[in-house]
């Protein structure tokens, strides 16, 4: 299964599949692509890298903060130190092969609501720009956790992913630049303690 | 009195034949001295070259250690980033599961 089909499967969570009922899941909006105008200048390829806001104020309030910036050179360096004989490393190696960057900011707090909506908006505003498509939006009443997953599509090819998870005591932004194959991420599941999402088995 | 002094001086300063092998010993000593000087001439450049080599070796070792540390740190960050991504994808999955269960 191609990555894009996996994305669409993920996006079609509203329809019958292994993920279950669609009540709290936003349907995927297919990207609209305008027909090219002859003679018009070719627009530059959109960049899936987000300008992550300066959240140093949050970092000061957080009991634990993670700030990961892996540019192409860092990814290349990391790949030299990932052991292909180790299953977890091999899966990670496979995932990062087509990537040009991984950027993560995650803050954990000792009390609820330590971050503001404007912190989230600073990121989501960028995701309303052309190219980005919201794939999944989940809101849990039980855990009060909201997760939004976006992908950037160019010519029906995913060239980036953004994930914003806002929980009462944790705020996480993940921005992956490059062609990420969720099937590969799927391989990592279970190995890293995450259960199988069963996303590529529509027949079940 | 002055004759005595003169005779004594003559006796003291009379030409003496060098002992056998004197010239060879002198020449050997001259050669040894020349060799010592030659060695002394190379001592500073050799010390400099040794210092440079030692410094270069140390630099390469430190550079390699730093590169290894940076590589291991990059690896740790990749694993952590993928862990976090997985964790949040799972959070979305759990929410969907929760919705389907209710």
Interface residues (C-beta under 8 A of the other chain):
Chain A: X13 X19 X20 X21 X22 X23 X24 X25 X66 X68 X70 X74 X75 X77 X78 X80 X81 X82 X88 X89 X92 X95 X96 X102 X104 X106 X136 X138 X139 X140 X142 X143 X145 X147 X149 X163 X165 X167 X172 X174 X176 X185 X188 X189 X192 X194 X195 X197
Chain B: X67 X68 X70 X71 X72 X74 X75 X77 X78 X79 X80 X81 X82 X83 X84 X85 X86 X87 X88 X89 X90 X91 X92 X93 X94 X95 X96 X97 X98 X99 X100 X101 X102
